Amino acid sequence: MLRIGLIKERKAHSDNRVALAPAQCAHICSAYPGIQIVAESSSLRCFTDDEYRQQGITVTDDMSDCDILLGVKEVPPEHLIPGKTYFFFSHTKKKQGYNQTMMHALIKKQICMIDYECLTHTDEQRILGFGLYAGIVGAHNGLRTYGKKTDLYDLPAAYTLGSYEEVIKAYSRMKLPNVKIAITGSGKVAAGIIDVMTSLDIEPVEPADFLTHQYLYPVYTHLKGSALYARKDNGLFHRDDFHANPGAYKCLFTNFVNQTDILMNGIYWEEDIARLFEQKDIQRNDWRISVIADITCDINGSVPINLGASDIEDPVYGIDRKTIEKVPPYMPLKEAIDVMAVDNLPNELPRDASEYFGLHFEKYVIEELLKEESDILNRATICKDGKLTELYAYMADYAYE
């Protein structure tokens, strides 16, 4: 019998999401008689203990007899159980300094740690993530911020509505002004943003038209690939070359800053990838962007005026266009740009986000757990038996004390 435990979240600013919803647990146990699922008692989880019990799932405070433990965010070192197999978003593969102590504990306690972010198909397409709901909530927050800044309309916060179904109902009564929105990115985050655009009847337009036309209704353009990047030497874009040599490419987004009211940023970024713009650009006389929803939320990253993550209750801060310092939000554009930089956006719609995540876990990962050998799991296993796996050996200076 393979015993799987859903652990409660213990990281500071606790997360209320979960890897599997109650009904999903029940379905897995029914479909796979060799699997038993238990849930660690939690008062913060978006599904209550009683909701798990009603589906026949045992709720307990003791997870020591579980073979596999499923979390969402990083597990504090003192709560890691030696010798177990854990799944969670570890935020270690870039050798993030704030998680080095946890990484040391994973090695010392001989834990097998499988990172959700590293679960991929053979073409490196990610299998699991909350990106879709990050995009949905981030787009909603960006539009809400623009309404508050301009005083043209009012949108309630997503978390006050409780579910995406209720968010959609709120959209049915909305008529937006003729705002122009630029969306960046090509993954699940961008898909979530576009889902909101569709629900609000915001029309898509080609990048070239976005640059040259004004509209009497709200529009968006989706910037990715050759619309966003070009080689410095010849102005061309080749996707494989870009991924292999990102430093050889420049970003074209500055062409759009005088035609964009809202930037919704959903791109993946690393330090050798060109930023969307530089801090000095916001002082341009033709700068038009009044709201930036930095959904991927890399501090001083692709959006260089992201000066730190905000939180769900207080999601927006202003950036003074002259001093590049934080100021109160919703000031006139001539003085400040508003930045929405919440780094846990799916927590605003945690039940929807958890069910979406769990559906993919059930579809693509459960059967892998029952195999004697799984390439999918092996590619995502960062450490095991007190050492890094071969794929992650480059982390040695970070992982070992």
Contacts in CASP RR format, 6 or more apart in sequence:
PFRMAT RR
TARGET T0000
AUTHOR 0000-0000-0000
METHOD contacts of the structure
MODEL  1
MLRIGLIKERKAHSDNRVALAPAQCAHICSAYPGIQIVAESSSLRCFTDD
EYRQQGITVTDDMSDCDILLGVKEVPPEHLIPGKTYFFFSHTKKKQGYNQ
TMMHALIKKQICMIDYECLTHTDEQRILGFGLYAGIVGAHNGLRTYGKKT
DLYDLPAAYTLGSYEEVIKAYSRMKLPNVKIAITGSGKVAAGIIDVMTSL
DIEPVEPADFLTHQYLYPVYTHLKGSALYARKDNGLFHRDDFHANPGAYK
CLFTNFVNQTDILMNGIYWEEDIARLFEQKDIQRNDWRISVIADITCDIN
GSVPINLGASDIEDPVYGIDRKTIEKVPPYMPLKEAIDVMAVDNLPNELP
RDASEYFGLHFEKYVIEELLKEESDILNRATICKDGKLTELYAYMADYAY
E
1 34 0 8 1.000
1 35 0 8 1.000
1 36 0 8 1.000
2 34 0 8 1.000
2 35 0 8 1.000
2 36 0 8 1.000
2 67 0 8 1.000
2 68 0 8 1.000
2 369 0 8 1.000
2 370 0 8 1.000
3 35 0 8 1.000
3 36 0 8 1.000
3 37 0 8 1.000
3 38 0 8 1.000
3 65 0 8 1.000
3 66 0 8 1.000
3 67 0 8 1.000
3 68 0 8 1.000
4 35 0 8 1.000
4 36 0 8 1.000
4 37 0 8 1.000
4 38 0 8 1.000
4 66 0 8 1.000
4 67 0 8 1.000
4 68 0 8 1.000
4 69 0 8 1.000
4 70 0 8 1.000
4 369 0 8 1.000
5 37 0 8 1.000
5 38 0 8 1.000
5 39 0 8 1.000
5 40 0 8 1.000
5 63 0 8 1.000
5 66 0 8 1.000
5 68 0 8 1.000
5 69 0 8 1.000
5 70 0 8 1.000
6 18 0 8 1.000
6 19 0 8 1.000
6 20 0 8 1.000
6 25 0 8 1.000
6 37 0 8 1.000
6 38 0 8 1.000
6 39 0 8 1.000
6 40 0 8 1.000
6 70 0 8 1.000
6 71 0 8 1.000
7 40 0 8 1.000
7 63 0 8 1.000
7 69 0 8 1.000
7 70 0 8 1.000
7 71 0 8 1.000
7 75 0 8 1.000
8 40 0 8 1.000
8 41 0 8 1.000
8 42 0 8 1.000
8 44 0 8 1.000
8 45 0 8 1.000
9 15 0 8 1.000
9 16 0 8 1.000
9 17 0 8 1.000
9 42 0 8 1.000
9 44 0 8 1.000
9 45 0 8 1.000
9 71 0 8 1.000
9 72 0 8 1.000
9 73 0 8 1.000
10 75 0 8 1.000
10 76 0 8 1.000
10 79 0 8 1.000
11 73 0 8 1.000
11 74 0 8 1.000
11 75 0 8 1.000
11 76 0 8 1.000
13 311 0 8 1.000
13 344 0 8 1.000
14 44 0 8 1.000
15 72 0 8 1.000
15 73 0 8 1.000
15 344 0 8 1.000
15 347 0 8 1.000
16 44 0 8 1.000
16 45 0 8 1.000
16 46 0 8 1.000
16 347 0 8 1.000
16 350 0 8 1.000
17 46 0 8 1.000
17 72 0 8 1.000
17 130 0 8 1.000
17 346 0 8 1.000
17 347 0 8 1.000
17 350 0 8 1.000
17 353 0 8 1.000
17 354 0 8 1.000
17 357 0 8 1.000
18 45 0 8 1.000
18 46 0 8 1.000
18 47 0 8 1.000
18 71 0 8 1.000
18 72 0 8 1.000
18 354 0 8 1.000
19 70 0 8 1.000
19 71 0 8 1.000
19 72 0 8 1.000
19 87 0 8 1.000
19 354 0 8 1.000
19 357 0 8 1.000
19 358 0 8 1.000
19 361 0 8 1.000
20 28 0 8 1.000
20 37 0 8 1.000
20 70 0 8 1.000
20 354 0 8 1.000
20 358 0 8 1.000
20 361 0 8 1.000
20 362 0 8 1.000
21 47 0 8 1.000
21 351 0 8 1.000
21 354 0 8 1.000
21 355 0 8 1.000
21 358 0 8 1.000
22 47 0 8 1.000
22 51 0 8 1.000
22 52 0 8 1.000
22 54 0 8 1.000
22 55 0 8 1.000
22 57 0 8 1.000
23 55 0 8 1.000
24 355 0 8 1.000
24 358 0 8 1.000
24 359 0 8 1.000
24 361 0 8 1.000
24 362 0 8 1.000
25 37 0 8 1.000
25 39 0 8 1.000
25 52 0 8 1.000
25 55 0 8 1.000
25 57 0 8 1.000
26 55 0 8 1.000
26 56 0 8 1.000
26 57 0 8 1.000
27 362 0 8 1.000
28 35 0 8 1.000
28 37 0 8 1.000
28 362 0 8 1.000
28 366 0 8 1.000
29 35 0 8 1.000
29 36 0 8 1.000
29 37 0 8 1.000
29 57 0 8 1.000
32 366 0 8 1.000
32 370 0 8 1.000
34 370 0 8 1.000
35 366 0 8 1.000
35 369 0 8 1.000
35 370 0 8 1.000
37 57 0 8 1.000
38 57 0 8 1.000
38 58 0 8 1.000
38 59 0 8 1.000
38 60 0 8 1.000
38 63 0 8 1.000
38 66 0 8 1.000
39 49 0 8 1.000
39 52 0 8 1.000
39 57 0 8 1.000
39 58 0 8 1.000
39 59 0 8 1.000
39 60 0 8 1.000
40 59 0 8 1.000
40 60 0 8 1.000
40 61 0 8 1.000
40 63 0 8 1.000
41 49 0 8 1.000
41 59 0 8 1.000
41 60 0 8 1.000
41 61 0 8 1.000
42 49 0 8 1.000
46 350 0 8 1.000
46 351 0 8 1.000
46 354 0 8 1.000
47 351 0 8 1.000
47 354 0 8 1.000
49 59 0 8 1.000
52 59 0 8 1.000
53 59 0 8 1.000
63 69 0 8 1.000
63 81 0 8 1.000
64 81 0 8 1.000
66 84 0 8 1.000
67 84 0 8 1.000
67 85 0 8 1.000
68 84 0 8 1.000
68 85 0 8 1.000
68 86 0 8 1.000
68 87 0 8 1.000
68 369 0 8 1.000
69 81 0 8 1.000
69 84 0 8 1.000
69 85 0 8 1.000
69 86 0 8 1.000
69 87 0 8 1.000
70 86 0 8 1.000
70 87 0 8 1.000
70 88 0 8 1.000
70 361 0 8 1.000
71 86 0 8 1.000
71 87 0 8 1.000
71 88 0 8 1.000
72 88 0 8 1.000
72 89 0 8 1.000
73 88 0 8 1.000
73 89 0 8 1.000
74 88 0 8 1.000
74 89 0 8 1.000
74 90 0 8 1.000
74 91 0 8 1.000
74 99 0 8 1.000
74 102 0 8 1.000
75 86 0 8 1.000
75 88 0 8 1.000
75 102 0 8 1.000
76 102 0 8 1.000
77 101 0 8 1.000
77 102 0 8 1.000
77 104 0 8 1.000
77 105 0 8 1.000
80 86 0 8 1.000
80 102 0 8 1.000
80 105 0 8 1.000
80 106 0 8 1.000
80 109 0 8 1.000
80 111 0 8 1.000
81 109 0 8 1.000
81 111 0 8 1.000
82 109 0 8 1.000
82 110 0 8 1.000
82 111 0 8 1.000
83 109 0 8 1.000
83 110 0 8 1.000
83 111 0 8 1.000
83 112 0 8 1.000
84 111 0 8 1.000
84 112 0 8 1.000
85 111 0 8 1.000
85 112 0 8 1.000
85 113 0 8 1.000
85 114 0 8 1.000
86 106 0 8 1.000
86 111 0 8 1.000
86 112 0 8 1.000
86 113 0 8 1.000
86 114 0 8 1.000
87 114 0 8 1.000
87 115 0 8 1.000
87 116 0 8 1.000
88 113 0 8 1.000
88 115 0 8 1.000
88 116 0 8 1.000
89 115 0 8 1.000
89 116 0 8 1.000
89 117 0 8 1.000
90 99 0 8 1.000
90 102 0 8 1.000
90 103 0 8 1.000
90 106 0 8 1.000
90 113 0 8 1.000
90 115 0 8 1.000
90 117 0 8 1.000
90 382 0 8 1.000
91 98 0 8 1.000
91 99 0 8 1.000
92 99 0 8 1.000
92 100 0 8 1.000
92 102 0 8 1.000
92 103 0 8 1.000
92 115 0 8 1.000
92 382 0 8 1.000
92 395 0 8 1.000
92 398 0 8 1.000
92 399 0 8 1.000
93 115 0 8 1.000
93 117 0 8 1.000
93 118 0 8 1.000
93 382 0 8 1.000
93 392 0 8 1.000
93 395 0 8 1.000
94 270 0 8 1.000
95 395 0 8 1.000
95 397 0 8 1.000
95 398 0 8 1.000
97 398 0 8 1.000
100 398 0 8 1.000
103 383 0 8 1.000
103 395 0 8 1.000
103 398 0 8 1.000
103 399 0 8 1.000
104 399 0 8 1.000
104 400 0 8 1.000
104 401 0 8 1.000
105 111 0 8 1.000
106 113 0 8 1.000
106 382 0 8 1.000
106 383 0 8 1.000
106 386 0 8 1.000
106 399 0 8 1.000
107 383 0 8 1.000
107 386 0 8 1.000
107 387 0 8 1.000
107 388 0 8 1.000
107 399 0 8 1.000
107 400 0 8 1.000
107 401 0 8 1.000
108 386 0 8 1.000
108 401 0 8 1.000
110 385 0 8 1.000
110 386 0 8 1.000
111 383 0 8 1.000
111 386 0 8 1.000
112 381 0 8 1.000
112 383 0 8 1.000
112 384 0 8 1.000
112 385 0 8 1.000
113 381 0 8 1.000
113 382 0 8 1.000
113 383 0 8 1.000
113 384 0 8 1.000
114 377 0 8 1.000
114 380 0 8 1.000
114 381 0 8 1.000
114 382 0 8 1.000
115 380 0 8 1.000
115 382 0 8 1.000
116 128 0 8 1.000
116 129 0 8 1.000
116 380 0 8 1.000
117 126 0 8 1.000
117 128 0 8 1.000
117 129 0 8 1.000
117 380 0 8 1.000
118 379 0 8 1.000
118 380 0 8 1.000
118 382 0 8 1.000
119 126 0 8 1.000
119 127 0 8 1.000
119 128 0 8 1.000
119 364 0 8 1.000
119 365 0 8 1.000
119 376 0 8 1.000
119 377 0 8 1.000
119 379 0 8 1.000
119 380 0 8 1.000
120 126 0 8 1.000
120 127 0 8 1.000
120 376 0 8 1.000
120 379 0 8 1.000
120 380 0 8 1.000
121 127 0 8 1.000
121 376 0 8 1.000
122 375 0 8 1.000
126 188 0 8 1.000
127 360 0 8 1.000
127 364 0 8 1.000
127 365 0 8 1.000
127 376 0 8 1.000
128 357 0 8 1.000
128 360 0 8 1.000
128 361 0 8 1.000
128 364 0 8 1.000
128 365 0 8 1.000
129 188 0 8 1.000
129 357 0 8 1.000
129 360 0 8 1.000
130 346 0 8 1.000
130 353 0 8 1.000
130 356 0 8 1.000
130 357 0 8 1.000
131 187 0 8 1.000
131 188 0 8 1.000
131 189 0 8 1.000
131 192 0 8 1.000
131 346 0 8 1.000
132 188 0 8 1.000
132 189 0 8 1.000
132 191 0 8 1.000
132 192 0 8 1.000
132 195 0 8 1.000
132 356 0 8 1.000
133 164 0 8 1.000
133 192 0 8 1.000
133 345 0 8 1.000
133 346 0 8 1.000
133 349 0 8 1.000
133 352 0 8 1.000
133 353 0 8 1.000
133 356 0 8 1.000
134 188 0 8 1.000
134 189 0 8 1.000
134 192 0 8 1.000
134 295 0 8 1.000
134 345 0 8 1.000
134 346 0 8 1.000
135 188 0 8 1.000
135 189 0 8 1.000
135 190 0 8 1.000
135 191 0 8 1.000
135 192 0 8 1.000
135 193 0 8 1.000
135 195 0 8 1.000
135 196 0 8 1.000
135 264 0 8 1.000
135 266 0 8 1.000
135 295 0 8 1.000
135 345 0 8 1.000
136 158 0 8 1.000
136 164 0 8 1.000
136 167 0 8 1.000
136 192 0 8 1.000
136 193 0 8 1.000
136 195 0 8 1.000
136 196 0 8 1.000
136 349 0 8 1.000
137 158 0 8 1.000
137 342 0 8 1.000
137 345 0 8 1.000
137 346 0 8 1.000
137 348 0 8 1.000
137 349 0 8 1.000
138 193 0 8 1.000
138 264 0 8 1.000
138 293 0 8 1.000
138 295 0 8 1.000
138 340 0 8 1.000
138 342 0 8 1.000
138 345 0 8 1.000
139 192 0 8 1.000
139 193 0 8 1.000
139 195 0 8 1.000
139 196 0 8 1.000
139 197 0 8 1.000
139 264 0 8 1.000
139 293 0 8 1.000
139 295 0 8 1.000
140 155 0 8 1.000
140 158 0 8 1.000
140 167 0 8 1.000
140 196 0 8 1.000
141 157 0 8 1.000
141 158 0 8 1.000
141 293 0 8 1.000
141 315 0 8 1.000
141 316 0 8 1.000
141 340 0 8 1.000
141 342 0 8 1.000
141 345 0 8 1.000
142 262 0 8 1.000
142 264 0 8 1.000
142 291 0 8 1.000
142 293 0 8 1.000
142 340 0 8 1.000
143 155 0 8 1.000
143 176 0 8 1.000
143 196 0 8 1.000
143 200 0 8 1.000
143 262 0 8 1.000
144 155 0 8 1.000
144 156 0 8 1.000
144 157 0 8 1.000
145 291 0 8 1.000
145 293 0 8 1.000
145 315 0 8 1.000
145 316 0 8 1.000
145 329 0 8 1.000
145 338 0 8 1.000
145 340 0 8 1.000
146 152 0 8 1.000
146 179 0 8 1.000
146 261 0 8 1.000
146 262 0 8 1.000
146 290 0 8 1.000
146 291 0 8 1.000
147 153 0 8 1.000
147 154 0 8 1.000
147 155 0 8 1.000
148 154 0 8 1.000
148 316 0 8 1.000
148 329 0 8 1.000
148 330 0 8 1.000
149 290 0 8 1.000
149 291 0 8 1.000
149 329 0 8 1.000
149 330 0 8 1.000
149 333 0 8 1.000
149 338 0 8 1.000
150 177 0 8 1.000
150 290 0 8 1.000
152 177 0 8 1.000
153 174 0 8 1.000
153 175 0 8 1.000
153 176 0 8 1.000
153 177 0 8 1.000
155 170 0 8 1.000
155 174 0 8 1.000
156 170 0 8 1.000
157 312 0 8 1.000
157 348 0 8 1.000
158 167 0 8 1.000
158 348 0 8 1.000
158 349 0 8 1.000
159 312 0 8 1.000
159 347 0 8 1.000
159 348 0 8 1.000
159 349 0 8 1.000
161 167 0 8 1.000
161 170 0 8 1.000
162 349 0 8 1.000
162 351 0 8 1.000
163 349 0 8 1.000
163 351 0 8 1.000
163 352 0 8 1.000
164 349 0 8 1.000
164 352 0 8 1.000
167 349 0 8 1.000
168 199 0 8 1.000
171 196 0 8 1.000
171 199 0 8 1.000
171 200 0 8 1.000
174 200 0 8 1.000
176 200 0 8 1.000
176 202 0 8 1.000
176 218 0 8 1.000
177 218 0 8 1.000
178 214 0 8 1.000
178 215 0 8 1.000
178 216 0 8 1.000
178 217 0 8 1.000
178 218 0 8 1.000
178 219 0 8 1.000
179 218 0 8 1.000
179 219 0 8 1.000
179 261 0 8 1.000
179 262 0 8 1.000
180 210 0 8 1.000
180 215 0 8 1.000
180 218 0 8 1.000
180 219 0 8 1.000
180 220 0 8 1.000
180 221 0 8 1.000
180 259 0 8 1.000
180 260 0 8 1.000
180 261 0 8 1.000
180 262 0 8 1.000
181 197 0 8 1.000
181 202 0 8 1.000
181 218 0 8 1.000
181 219 0 8 1.000
181 220 0 8 1.000
181 221 0 8 1.000
181 260 0 8 1.000
181 261 0 8 1.000
181 262 0 8 1.000
181 263 0 8 1.000
181 264 0 8 1.000
182 210 0 8 1.000
182 220 0 8 1.000
182 221 0 8 1.000
182 223 0 8 1.000
182 253 0 8 1.000
182 256 0 8 1.000
182 260 0 8 1.000
182 262 0 8 1.000
182 263 0 8 1.000
182 264 0 8 1.000
183 190 0 8 1.000
183 193 0 8 1.000
183 194 0 8 1.000
183 197 0 8 1.000
183 220 0 8 1.000
183 221 0 8 1.000
183 222 0 8 1.000
183 223 0 8 1.000
183 264 0 8 1.000
183 266 0 8 1.000
184 190 0 8 1.000
184 223 0 8 1.000
184 224 0 8 1.000
184 228 0 8 1.000
184 253 0 8 1.000
184 263 0 8 1.000
184 264 0 8 1.000
184 265 0 8 1.000
184 266 0 8 1.000
184 267 0 8 1.000
184 276 0 8 1.000
184 302 0 8 1.000
185 222 0 8 1.000
185 223 0 8 1.000
185 224 0 8 1.000
185 228 0 8 1.000
185 265 0 8 1.000
185 266 0 8 1.000
185 267 0 8 1.000
185 268 0 8 1.000
186 224 0 8 1.000
186 225 0 8 1.000
186 267 0 8 1.000
187 266 0 8 1.000
189 266 0 8 1.000
189 295 0 8 1.000
189 296 0 8 1.000
190 222 0 8 1.000
190 224 0 8 1.000
190 266 0 8 1.000
193 264 0 8 1.000
193 266 0 8 1.000
193 295 0 8 1.000
194 204 0 8 1.000
194 220 0 8 1.000
194 222 0 8 1.000
197 204 0 8 1.000
197 220 0 8 1.000
200 218 0 8 1.000
201 218 0 8 1.000
202 218 0 8 1.000
202 219 0 8 1.000
202 220 0 8 1.000
203 215 0 8 1.000
203 217 0 8 1.000
203 218 0 8 1.000
203 219 0 8 1.000
203 220 0 8 1.000
204 219 0 8 1.000
204 220 0 8 1.000
204 221 0 8 1.000
204 222 0 8 1.000
205 213 0 8 1.000
205 215 0 8 1.000
205 219 0 8 1.000
205 220 0 8 1.000
205 221 0 8 1.000
206 221 0 8 1.000
207 221 0 8 1.000
207 222 0 8 1.000
207 223 0 8 1.000
207 227 0 8 1.000
207 256 0 8 1.000
209 221 0 8 1.000
210 219 0 8 1.000
210 221 0 8 1.000
210 256 0 8 1.000
210 259 0 8 1.000
211 255 0 8 1.000
211 256 0 8 1.000
211 259 0 8 1.000
221 227 0 8 1.000
221 256 0 8 1.000
223 252 0 8 1.000
223 253 0 8 1.000
223 256 0 8 1.000
224 267 0 8 1.000
225 237 0 8 1.000
225 239 0 8 1.000
225 242 0 8 1.000
226 236 0 8 1.000
226 237 0 8 1.000
227 252 0 8 1.000
228 251 0 8 1.000
228 252 0 8 1.000
228 253 0 8 1.000
228 267 0 8 1.000
229 237 0 8 1.000
229 242 0 8 1.000
229 249 0 8 1.000
229 250 0 8 1.000
229 251 0 8 1.000
229 252 0 8 1.000
229 274 0 8 1.000
230 236 0 8 1.000
230 237 0 8 1.000
230 249 0 8 1.000
230 250 0 8 1.000
230 252 0 8 1.000
231 237 0 8 1.000
231 238 0 8 1.000
231 241 0 8 1.000
231 248 0 8 1.000
231 249 0 8 1.000
231 250 0 8 1.000
232 248 0 8 1.000
232 249 0 8 1.000
232 250 0 8 1.000
233 248 0 8 1.000
237 249 0 8 1.000
241 248 0 8 1.000
242 249 0 8 1.000
246 270 0 8 1.000
246 272 0 8 1.000
246 273 0 8 1.000
246 274 0 8 1.000
247 272 0 8 1.000
247 273 0 8 1.000
247 274 0 8 1.000
249 273 0 8 1.000
249 274 0 8 1.000
250 274 0 8 1.000
251 274 0 8 1.000
251 275 0 8 1.000
251 276 0 8 1.000
251 277 0 8 1.000
253 276 0 8 1.000
253 277 0 8 1.000
254 276 0 8 1.000
254 277 0 8 1.000
254 281 0 8 1.000
257 277 0 8 1.000
257 281 0 8 1.000
257 284 0 8 1.000
257 286 0 8 1.000
257 287 0 8 1.000
257 288 0 8 1.000
257 289 0 8 1.000
258 284 0 8 1.000
258 286 0 8 1.000
258 287 0 8 1.000
258 288 0 8 1.000
259 288 0 8 1.000
260 288 0 8 1.000
260 289 0 8 1.000
261 288 0 8 1.000
261 289 0 8 1.000
261 290 0 8 1.000
261 291 0 8 1.000
262 289 0 8 1.000
262 290 0 8 1.000
262 291 0 8 1.000
262 292 0 8 1.000
262 293 0 8 1.000
263 276 0 8 1.000
263 289 0 8 1.000
263 291 0 8 1.000
263 292 0 8 1.000
263 293 0 8 1.000
263 303 0 8 1.000
264 293 0 8 1.000
264 295 0 8 1.000
265 276 0 8 1.000
265 292 0 8 1.000
265 293 0 8 1.000
265 294 0 8 1.000
265 295 0 8 1.000
265 296 0 8 1.000
265 302 0 8 1.000
265 303 0 8 1.000
266 295 0 8 1.000
266 296 0 8 1.000
267 276 0 8 1.000
267 296 0 8 1.000
267 302 0 8 1.000
268 296 0 8 1.000
269 275 0 8 1.000
269 296 0 8 1.000
269 298 0 8 1.000
269 301 0 8 1.000
269 302 0 8 1.000
273 302 0 8 1.000
275 301 0 8 1.000
275 302 0 8 1.000
275 303 0 8 1.000
275 304 0 8 1.000
276 302 0 8 1.000
276 303 0 8 1.000
277 304 0 8 1.000
278 304 0 8 1.000
279 304 0 8 1.000
279 305 0 8 1.000
279 324 0 8 1.000
281 287 0 8 1.000
282 305 0 8 1.000
282 319 0 8 1.000
282 321 0 8 1.000
282 324 0 8 1.000
282 337 0 8 1.000
283 321 0 8 1.000
283 322 0 8 1.000
287 321 0 8 1.000
288 333 0 8 1.000
289 337 0 8 1.000
290 333 0 8 1.000
290 337 0 8 1.000
290 338 0 8 1.000
291 337 0 8 1.000
291 338 0 8 1.000
291 340 0 8 1.000
292 303 0 8 1.000
292 305 0 8 1.000
292 337 0 8 1.000
292 338 0 8 1.000
292 339 0 8 1.000
292 340 0 8 1.000
293 340 0 8 1.000
294 302 0 8 1.000
294 303 0 8 1.000
294 306 0 8 1.000
294 339 0 8 1.000
294 340 0 8 1.000
294 341 0 8 1.000
295 345 0 8 1.000
296 302 0 8 1.000
297 306 0 8 1.000
297 309 0 8 1.000
297 341 0 8 1.000
297 342 0 8 1.000
297 343 0 8 1.000
298 306 0 8 1.000
299 306 0 8 1.000
299 307 0 8 1.000
299 308 0 8 1.000
299 309 0 8 1.000
299 341 0 8 1.000
300 306 0 8 1.000
300 307 0 8 1.000
303 339 0 8 1.000
305 319 0 8 1.000
305 324 0 8 1.000
305 337 0 8 1.000
305 339 0 8 1.000
306 339 0 8 1.000
306 341 0 8 1.000
307 317 0 8 1.000
307 319 0 8 1.000
307 325 0 8 1.000
307 326 0 8 1.000
307 339 0 8 1.000
308 341 0 8 1.000
309 341 0 8 1.000
309 342 0 8 1.000
309 343 0 8 1.000
310 316 0 8 1.000
310 317 0 8 1.000
310 339 0 8 1.000
310 340 0 8 1.000
310 341 0 8 1.000
310 342 0 8 1.000
310 343 0 8 1.000
311 342 0 8 1.000
311 344 0 8 1.000
312 342 0 8 1.000
312 344 0 8 1.000
312 347 0 8 1.000
312 348 0 8 1.000
315 340 0 8 1.000
315 341 0 8 1.000
315 342 0 8 1.000
316 329 0 8 1.000
316 330 0 8 1.000
316 338 0 8 1.000
316 339 0 8 1.000
316 340 0 8 1.000
317 326 0 8 1.000
317 327 0 8 1.000
317 328 0 8 1.000
317 329 0 8 1.000
317 338 0 8 1.000
317 339 0 8 1.000
317 341 0 8 1.000
318 326 0 8 1.000
318 327 0 8 1.000
318 328 0 8 1.000
318 329 0 8 1.000
318 331 0 8 1.000
318 336 0 8 1.000
318 337 0 8 1.000
318 338 0 8 1.000
318 339 0 8 1.000
319 325 0 8 1.000
319 326 0 8 1.000
319 327 0 8 1.000
319 336 0 8 1.000
319 337 0 8 1.000
319 338 0 8 1.000
319 339 0 8 1.000
320 326 0 8 1.000
320 327 0 8 1.000
320 335 0 8 1.000
320 336 0 8 1.000
321 334 0 8 1.000
321 335 0 8 1.000
321 336 0 8 1.000
321 337 0 8 1.000
327 335 0 8 1.000
327 336 0 8 1.000
329 336 0 8 1.000
329 338 0 8 1.000
330 338 0 8 1.000
331 338 0 8 1.000
346 353 0 8 1.000
347 353 0 8 1.000
364 376 0 8 1.000
365 376 0 8 1.000
365 377 0 8 1.000
368 374 0 8 1.000
368 376 0 8 1.000
368 377 0 8 1.000
369 377 0 8 1.000
378 389 0 8 1.000
379 391 0 8 1.000
381 389 0 8 1.000
382 388 0 8 1.000
382 389 0 8 1.000
382 392 0 8 1.000
382 395 0 8 1.000
383 389 0 8 1.000
383 392 0 8 1.000
383 399 0 8 1.000
388 395 0 8 1.000
388 396 0 8 1.000
388 399 0 8 1.000
392 399 0 8 1.000
END
